[in-house]
């Protein structure tokens, strides 16, 4: 007689299949009717949050990393707000990241990319002066305020036309756009 585990299914011509499910069990609040643990969450192995690559910001998708890798010294990436005419201006790569702010995406990019020398960062000039979102973008780029260049709106659009990559974010604050130029990546010792 053959014994089958509850996690395996019998098969006549191949090895048993294993049902891989992760179950998180949390003890229930002890009441008269609840003396057994309760299942609070069940996820398949593909739904488990895990870092597949070490030391990478989770915002950096494979598509984004590939586009950044293809860029050369001096090439530009535009991190655009939700109002930006990204699909009209993008020539090579357009990546949508609707759930993220512009400063958050810029910080993730800076974690893997060295900025160029001045002007490393261009911001779209606001008629109201430096806005909070622009100060956040400058900080996310790891630059001092004087290292960012303010560019007139239509001149910014012209610069964006030549960008290798445009990332349209979910940023809803106006003038939440930045153009970052890639610097020379330092050579790691062998």
N, C-alpha and C positions, 0 to 999 in steps of 0.2 A: 504494500500500500504506500502511495506517495503522499507526503505531507507538503502542503503549500503554505508559505508564509502569507499573511494578509497583504504584504507589500509586493508580492510577485504574482504574476499571472502565468499559469501553465501554458506551455507551448510544446508541440510535438516535434518541430523541426528546427528550432533555434533556442538560444539561451533565453531564460525568463526575462521579461521586461520589468524594470524597476520603476515604480511610480515615485518620482522625486517631487515631493511637496514639502515645503517648510511650514510648520505650524507653530505659531507663537501661543503659548498657553499662559494665562494669567489666572491666579487663584481668584475665585469669586469672593465678593464680600460675604462673610459668613452670616447667613440668615437661616431660618428654619428650613427653607426650601432649597437653599443653595449650599450643598456640602461638597460638590464636585468641582474641579477646575472647569473654566469656560474657555472656549476657543474664541479668541478676539480677532485673529487675522490669519488668513491662509494665502500664501503666495507661491506661485510656481518659481522654479529656480531662475527663470528668465526675468522675473519681476523683482528679484532681490537687489537691493541697492548695494553695489559693490564698485570699487575703483578697479578698473581694468588696467590702468596705467598709473604708476606712482607719481606723486608730486605734480599732478596736472589739475588745474582748476576745472571743476565739472562743467563749466560753461563752454570750455573748448571742445567742440565737437570734432569728429574726424574730418568733416568737410571744411571746417574753419581752419584746422591745423594744416590741412593740405594746401589751402589757399595761401596761408601765411608762409608756408615753406617755399612755395613757388615764387614768392616775392624776392626781389633783389634789393641791394643797398640803394636807398633813395626812393624806392617805390612806396606808394601811399595806400593806406587803408582808411576808409571813411566809416566812422561810427555815427550812424544817422538816427535822428529821432523819428517818430512815427509819421510826422508830417512831411518828411523829406521826399523829394521826387527820385527815389532810389532806382526804380525800375526803368525810368526814362534815361538816367545817367549812367547806369552800370554797363560797362563794356565787356568785362571778363567774368567776374564773379559777383553774384548777389546772394547774400545769405540773410534769411529772416530769423530774428530772435525776438518774437513779439512779447514774451513774458519778462523781458529784462530791461533795465534802465541803461542808458548810454554809459554813465560812469561805471556800472558793474561790468559791462562788456569790455570797456577800455582797460579796466584793471586786470581782467583775465588775459587780455592780449599782451599787456605789459609784463605779465608773469613769464612769458616765453619769448618776448621780442625786445631788442634794444632799440631805443629811439635814435634817430639821426641827430646830427648837430643842428644848430639853429638854421631854419625853423623846424624843429621836430614836431611841433603841434600847432595846427591852425584851428582857430575857433571862429564861427560865424559871428560877425559883429552885430551887437544888439543896439538899437537906438537908446536903450535905457542903461547903457554901461555894462559892466561885468555882472552877469546874473548868477544866482546860487548854483544852477546846474553847470555853468561854465567853470566856476571855481571848483566844483566837484570833479569835472572832467580833467582839469589841470592837475589836481591832487591825484586822481586815479592814474594819470600818466607818469606820476612820480617827478613832476617838474615844478619849479618855482613859477609864480605868476608871471614874472618878467620873461620867462622862457617860452611862453605861449604867444603866438602872433594873432592879432585880431584882423580878420579879413572881411571886407565888405561882402554882403550877401550874394550878389551876382558874380563877384570874383570867386567866391567860395564854390559856387556851382561850376564855374569853369575849371577850377582845380580838381573838383570831384570827378569831372569827365575823364580825367587821365588816371584816376585811381585804379589800381589792380583789383581792389576788393571794396565792395560797399556792403556794410552790415546794417540792415534796417532793424532797429530795436523797437521796443514798446514804449520808449520814452515819450511822454505826453507834454512835458514842459517845452515851451518854445525855445529855439536856439540851442537845443541839446545836441548839437552836431560837432564833431571833431574830425580832423584829418591828421593822422599820425604817419610820419615817414619812418621807414625801417632803417636802422643803422647797421653797422658792421657787427656781425655776431662774433664774439670773442672765440678764439681757438682754444679748445680744452687741451690740456697737456695729455700726452699719451700715456 
